[in-house]
Amino acid sequence: MDTCNDTGTIRFSNLTAKNIYVESAVYSAFEVGGYRSPSNQLQFTDFVIENFTVKHFRALGSCQNAAVALLGKVSPTFPPCTNSSTAAGQPN
């Protein structure tokens, strides 16, 4: 992930991916990634994945710098989200 200053970071909120079925993904089942922010700001907030299935994929994928809620059936298991946007002196 690249680094961006707080005023130059676009934030996305209240997004939903609902009732999605993918037979065959080109590479990963999931990729949710935001930029690193110097003040621990997440780029994706209130992002909901609901009833989301990917049948065939090469890699599970990743989730970084995002707040994701999972509802209904989500398959395969969504990867844990990590936050690389920690402010100085604050733990992840």
KEKE-3310 file (N, C-alpha, C; in steps of 0.2 Angstrom, whole numbers, plus 5000, padded with zeros to 4 digits):
npx = (5004:5002:5008:4998:4994:4983:4974:4974:4969:4956:4941:4930:4913:4900:4897:4891:4892:4882:4874:4882:4889:4903:4909:4922:4936:4949:4961:4962:4951:4946:4950:4953:4959:4966:4975:4989:4988:4994:4988:4981:4970:4956:4953:4942:4927:4913:4910:4901:4900:4889:4881:4890:4899:4913:4918:4929:4946:4963:4971:4967:4967:4967:4964:4966:4968:4954:4937:4927:4911:4904:4890:4877:4880:4896:4909:4924:4931:4932:4947:4957:4956:4969:4978:4988:4990:4994:4996:5010:5017:5006:4999:4995)
npy = (4994:5011:5027:5041:5058:5065:5074:5072:5059:5049:5045:5031:5027:5018:5008:4993:4977:4965:4950:4943:4932:4923:4913:4910:4917:4928:4929:4932:4929:4939:4957:4970:4986:5000:5016:5019:5030:5044:5048:5037:5034:5026:5020:5014:5014:5007:4997:4984:4967:4956:4940:4934:4925:4916:4904:4898:4901:4907:4913:4918:4932:4949:4961:4977:4992:4995:4995:4982:4974:4958:4950:4937:4923:4921:4916:4910:4910:4927:4936:4942:4959:4971:4985:4996:5009:5016:5028:5038:5030:5023:5007:4994)
npz = (5000:4996:5004:5009:5012:5025:5020:5007:5005:4999:5006:5008:5012:5020:5010:5001:4996:4990:4989:4979:4968:4962:4950:4945:4950:4943:4950:4966:4979:4987:4988:4997:5000:5007:5007:5017:5031:5039:5051:5057:5050:5042:5026:5020:5027:5036:5027:5020:5017:5011:5009:5000:4988:4982:4971:4964:4965:4966:4976:4993:4996:5003:5016:5020:5030:5032:5037:5039:5038:5040:5033:5033:5022:5019:5008:5002:5019:5024:5024:5038:5043:5042:5049:5043:5045:5057:5069:5075:5088:5092:5094:5082)
capx = (5000:5006:5006:4995:4993:4976:4970:4974:4966:4949:4938:4924:4909:4893:4897:4888:4893:4877:4871:4887:4892:4908:4911:4929:4940:4955:4967:4960:4944:4945:4955:4951:4965:4966:4981:4992:4987:4998:4984:4978:4963:4955:4951:4936:4923:4906:4910:4897:4900:4883:4879:4896:4902:4918:4919:4936:4951:4970:4973:4962:4967:4969:4960:4970:4966:4947:4933:4922:4907:4902:4883:4875:4885:4902:4913:4927:4931:4935:4953:4957:4959:4975:4978:4995:4989:4995:4999:5016:5017:5000:4999:4990)
capy = (5000:5017:5032:5047:5062:5064:5078:5069:5053:5049:5040:5028:5024:5015:5004:4987:4972:4961:4945:4942:4925:4923:4906:4909:4924:4928:4928:4932:4929:4946:4962:4977:4989:5007:5018:5021:5037:5046:5049:5031:5035:5020:5023:5011:5013:5004:4993:4978:4961:4951:4935:4934:4918:4915:4897:4895:4906:4905:4915:4921:4939:4952:4967:4982:4999:4995:4992:4978:4970:4952:4948:4932:4918:4924:4910:4907:4914:4933:4937:4947:4966:4973:4992:4998:5016:5018:5035:5037:5028:5019:5000:4992)
capz = (5000:4996:5009:5007:5018:5027:5016:5000:5005:4998:5010:5006:5018:5018:5004:5002:4991:4992:4984:4974:4966:4957:4949:4945:4950:4940:4955:4973:4981:4990:4989:5000:5002:5007:5008:5024:5033:5045:5057:5058:5046:5038:5019:5019:5033:5036:5021:5021:5012:5013:5005:4995:4987:4977:4971:4962:4966:4967:4983:4997:4996:5009:5018:5023:5031:5030:5042:5035:5042:5036:5035:5029:5020:5015:5007:5008:5025:5023:5028:5044:5040:5045:5048:5043:5045:5064:5070:5078:5095:5093:5091:5077)
cpx = (5004:5004:5003:4994:4985:4972:4970:4972:4958:4946:4931:4920:4903:4892:4895:4889:4888:4875:4876:4889:4897:4910:4918:4933:4947:4961:4964:4953:4942:4951:4952:4957:4964:4973:4983:4991:4991:4995:4980:4970:4962:4952:4944:4932:4916:4905:4907:4898:4894:4882:4884:4899:4907:4920:4926:4940:4958:4973:4967:4961:4969:4964:4965:4967:4958:4943:4927:4918:4904:4895:4881:4880:4890:4907:4917:4927:4935:4942:4953:4959:4964:4975:4986:4995:4990:4998:5005:5014:5011:5001:4994:4984)
cpy = (5006:5022:5038:5051:5062:5069:5076:5062:5053:5043:5038:5026:5022:5012:4997:4983:4966:4956:4944:4935:4925:4915:4905:4916:4923:4926:4927:4932:4936:4950:4968:4980:4996:5009:5019:5028:5039:5047:5043:5031:5029:5023:5020:5010:5011:5001:4986:4973:4957:4946:4935:4928:4919:4908:4895:4902:4904:4907:4918:4928:4942:4958:4971:4989:5000:4992:4988:4974:4964:4950:4942:4927:4922:4918:4912:4912:4921:4934:4942:4954:4968:4981:4994:5006:5019:5024:5033:5035:5024:5012:4999:4989)
cpz = (5000:5002:5006:5013:5019:5022:5009:5000:5004:5003:5008:5012:5016:5011:5005:4996:4993:4987:4978:4974:4961:4956:4949:4945:4947:4945:4962:4974:4983:4990:4991:5003:5001:5008:5015:5025:5039:5052:5059:5055:5042:5031:5018:5026:5032:5029:5023:5016:5015:5007:4999:4994:4981:4977:4970:4962:4967:4974:4986:4996:5002:5010:5022:5024:5029:5036:5038:5039:5037:5038:5031:5028:5016:5014:5001:5013:5023:5027:5033:5041:5045:5044:5049:5043:5053:5064:5075:5086:5097:5090:5086:5080)
residu = (MET:ASP:THR:CYS:ASN:ASP:THR:GLY:THR:ILE:ARG:PHE:SER:ASN:LEU:THR:ALA:LYS:ASN:ILE:TYR:VAL:GLU:SER:ALA:VAL:TYR:SER:ALA:PHE:GLU:VAL:GLY:GLY:TYR:ARG:SER:PRO:SER:ASN:GLN:LEU:GLN:PHE:THR:ASP:PHE:VAL:ILE:GLU:ASN:PHE:THR:VAL:LYS:HIS:PHE:ARG:ALA:LEU:GLY:SER:CYS:GLN:ASN:ALA:ALA:VAL:ALA:LEU:LEU:GLY:LYS:VAL:SER:PRO:THR:PHE:PRO:PRO:CYS:THR:ASN:SER:SER:THR:ALA:ALA:GLY:GLN:PRO:ASN)
# end
